[in-house]
Amino acid sequence: MKKLYFTLFFLLFFAVAAFAQVNINTATVQELTTLSGIGQTKAEAIVQYREANGPFKSVEELTKVTGIGDKTLEKIKTDITVDE
């Protein structure tokens, strides 16, 4: 019975996590690497850009980060947010 509850808990946790958007203004490098097409280098570039220029005002502004183009943005657009 414990295994059943344990399994159900993790399934629910991962289901919620799968639908949660990543806030590009607050996300850590690790959190950013969960996005499709965003590896360690791009995630670090996002954080560095944010630290140097302040918070992103829109998700489209992400294309100002070196290495993030329109194709990458289209791939992750529904998975990211700038809202708090």
C-alpha positions as CSV (number, residue, x, y, z in Angstrom):
1,M,0.0,0.0,0.0
2,K,2.9,2.4,0.8
3,K,4.3,1.7,-2.7
4,L,1.0,2.7,-4.3
5,Y,0.8,6.0,-2.4
6,F,4.5,6.7,-3.1
7,T,4.0,6.0,-6.8
8,L,0.8,8.1,-7.0
9,F,2.6,11.0,-5.2
10,F,5.5,11.0,-7.7
11,L,3.1,10.7,-10.7
12,L,1.2,13.7,-9.5
13,F,4.3,15.7,-8.7
14,F,5.8,15.1,-12.2
15,A,2.4,15.8,-13.9
16,V,2.2,19.2,-12.2
17,A,5.9,19.9,-12.9
18,A,5.4,19.1,-16.6
19,F,2.8,21.8,-16.9
20,A,4.5,24.5,-14.9
21,Q,6.1,27.3,-16.8
22,V,9.7,28.4,-16.1
23,N,10.0,32.0,-15.1
24,I,13.0,33.3,-17.0
25,N,13.4,36.2,-14.6
26,T,13.8,34.0,-11.5
27,A,14.9,30.6,-12.8
28,T,18.3,29.2,-11.9
29,V,20.7,27.7,-14.5
30,Q,19.5,24.2,-13.5
31,E,15.8,25.2,-14.0
32,L,16.6,26.7,-17.3
33,T,18.3,23.6,-18.6
34,T,15.0,21.7,-18.2
35,L,13.8,23.6,-21.3
36,S,14.0,22.0,-24.7
37,G,17.1,23.2,-26.5
38,I,18.6,25.0,-23.5
39,G,21.8,23.5,-22.3
40,Q,24.2,24.6,-19.6
41,T,25.9,27.3,-21.8
42,K,22.6,28.9,-23.0
43,A,21.2,28.8,-19.5
44,E,24.2,30.6,-18.1
45,A,24.0,33.1,-20.9
46,I,20.3,33.8,-20.0
47,V,21.2,34.4,-16.3
48,Q,24.2,36.6,-17.2
49,Y,22.0,38.7,-19.6
50,R,19.3,39.0,-16.9
51,E,21.9,40.1,-14.3
52,A,23.5,42.7,-16.7
53,N,20.2,44.1,-18.2
54,G,17.5,43.5,-15.6
55,P,14.5,41.3,-15.8
56,F,13.0,40.3,-19.1
57,K,9.9,42.4,-20.0
58,S,8.5,39.7,-22.4
59,V,9.4,36.2,-23.5
60,E,10.4,37.5,-26.9
61,E,13.2,39.6,-25.4
62,L,14.9,36.2,-24.8
63,T,16.2,36.4,-28.4
64,K,18.5,39.2,-27.3
65,V,20.6,36.5,-25.5
66,T,23.5,35.2,-27.5
67,G,22.6,31.7,-28.8
68,I,18.9,32.1,-28.5
69,G,17.2,32.6,-31.8
70,D,13.6,32.6,-33.1
71,K,13.6,28.8,-33.6
72,T,14.6,28.2,-30.0
73,L,12.1,30.7,-28.7
74,E,9.3,29.1,-30.7
75,K,10.3,25.7,-29.2
76,I,10.0,26.9,-25.6
77,K,7.6,29.8,-25.8
78,T,4.7,27.9,-24.2
79,D,7.0,26.7,-21.4
80,I,8.3,30.0,-20.2
81,T,7.0,33.1,-18.6
82,V,8.1,36.5,-17.2
83,D,5.2,36.8,-14.8
84,E,5.7,36.3,-11.1
